[in-house]
Amino acid sequence: MAEAGYKIRNTEGIHFITFAVVEWVDVFTRREYKDMLVESLAFCQEKKGLILYGWCIMTNHVHFMASARENNLSDILLRCSKCSASDHLERPMNVLVSRLKQLALSTMLQNLVQT
């Protein structure tokens, strides 16, 4: 991306882009995380002007061919990757908290039934 020195110079072209997960961790083996990525891409298409020609989600990285309606692919990728990263951190925590609440409620109900 632009901040990391990956400025797209030919703004009108179609580009092959790869995003890798930090330390190549196999994040995309779970359907939930693949769905989050697809939702992020769909949001960027609808709201930011991202044009996708093809994409492939691997276990620890993503490939896609893309351009932008307004020739601002660098900006789109920078904004969307920041949103996706924070979303990927926040959503699993929400799922974990929800599961812990369910477990606590289940345990409380079992204790009530036993007394």
C-alpha positions as CSV (number, residue, x, y, z in Angstrom):
1,M,0.0,0.0,0.0
2,A,1.0,3.6,-0.3
3,E,2.3,3.9,3.3
4,A,4.4,0.7,3.0
5,G,5.9,1.7,-0.3
6,Y,3.6,-0.2,-2.6
7,K,2.2,2.7,-4.5
8,I,0.4,1.7,-7.6
9,R,1.8,3.8,-10.5
10,N,-0.4,2.7,-13.4
11,T,-3.7,3.7,-11.8
12,E,-5.7,2.8,-14.9
13,G,-4.4,-0.8,-15.1
14,I,-5.6,-4.1,-13.8
15,H,-3.3,-5.4,-11.0
16,F,-2.5,-8.8,-9.5
17,I,-2.4,-8.3,-5.8
18,T,-1.5,-10.6,-2.9
19,F,-2.3,-10.1,0.8
20,A,-0.6,-12.4,3.2
21,V,-1.5,-13.1,6.8
22,V,1.0,-12.0,9.4
23,E,3.6,-14.8,9.9
24,W,1.6,-16.9,7.3
25,V,-0.8,-18.2,9.9
26,D,-3.5,-20.4,8.4
27,V,-6.4,-18.1,9.2
28,F,-8.7,-18.8,6.2
29,T,-9.2,-22.5,7.1
30,R,-12.3,-21.5,9.0
31,R,-15.4,-20.6,7.0
32,E,-16.2,-17.7,9.3
33,Y,-13.0,-15.9,8.4
34,K,-13.3,-16.5,4.7
35,D,-16.8,-15.1,4.9
36,M,-15.5,-11.9,6.7
37,L,-13.0,-11.4,3.9
38,V,-15.6,-11.9,1.2
39,E,-17.9,-9.4,3.0
40,S,-15.0,-6.9,3.1
41,L,-14.3,-7.3,-0.6
42,A,-18.0,-6.9,-1.4
43,F,-18.1,-3.7,0.7
44,C,-15.1,-2.3,-1.1
45,Q,-16.8,-3.1,-4.4
46,E,-20.1,-1.5,-3.5
47,K,-18.9,1.5,-1.5
48,K,-15.3,2.2,-2.6
49,G,-15.3,1.4,-6.3
50,L,-13.2,-1.7,-6.3
51,I,-13.5,-3.8,-9.4
52,L,-12.6,-7.4,-9.0
53,Y,-11.8,-9.6,-12.0
54,G,-11.0,-12.7,-10.1
55,W,-9.8,-13.8,-6.7
56,C,-8.5,-16.9,-4.8
57,I,-8.5,-17.4,-1.0
58,M,-5.7,-19.7,0.2
59,T,-5.3,-20.8,3.8
60,N,-2.9,-18.0,4.7
61,H,-3.0,-15.5,1.8
62,V,-5.3,-14.1,-0.8
63,H,-4.7,-13.4,-4.5
64,F,-6.9,-11.1,-6.7
65,M,-6.9,-9.2,-9.9
66,A,-8.4,-5.7,-9.4
67,S,-8.7,-2.1,-10.6
68,A,-10.7,0.9,-9.4
69,R,-13.6,2.9,-10.9
70,E,-11.9,6.2,-10.1
71,N,-8.3,5.0,-10.6
72,N,-7.6,5.1,-6.8
73,L,-6.7,1.5,-6.2
74,S,-3.9,2.3,-3.7
75,D,-6.4,4.3,-1.5
76,I,-9.1,1.7,-1.7
77,L,-6.6,-1.1,-0.7
78,L,-5.2,0.9,2.2
79,R,-8.6,1.8,3.6
80,C,-10.1,-1.6,3.1
81,S,-7.2,-3.5,4.6
82,K,-7.3,-1.3,7.7
83,C,-11.0,-1.9,8.1
84,S,-10.6,-5.7,7.4
85,A,-7.8,-6.0,9.9
86,S,-9.7,-4.4,12.7
87,D,-12.9,-6.3,11.8
88,H,-11.0,-9.6,11.8
89,L,-9.7,-8.8,15.3
90,E,-13.0,-7.6,16.7
91,R,-15.4,-10.2,15.4
92,P,-13.7,-13.3,16.8
93,M,-13.6,-11.6,20.2
94,N,-17.4,-10.9,19.9
95,V,-17.9,-14.6,19.0
96,L,-15.8,-15.7,22.0
97,V,-17.6,-13.4,24.4
98,S,-20.9,-14.6,23.1
99,R,-19.9,-18.3,23.6
100,L,-18.6,-17.6,27.1
101,K,-22.0,-15.9,28.0
102,Q,-23.8,-18.9,26.6
103,L,-21.6,-21.3,28.6
104,A,-22.1,-19.2,31.8
105,L,-25.9,-19.1,31.3
106,S,-26.0,-22.9,30.6
107,T,-24.0,-23.5,33.8
108,M,-26.3,-21.3,35.8
109,L,-29.4,-23.1,34.5
110,Q,-27.8,-26.5,35.3
111,N,-27.1,-25.4,38.8
112,L,-30.7,-24.2,39.2
113,V,-32.1,-27.4,38.0
114,Q,-29.9,-29.5,40.4
115,T,-31.0,-27.5,43.5
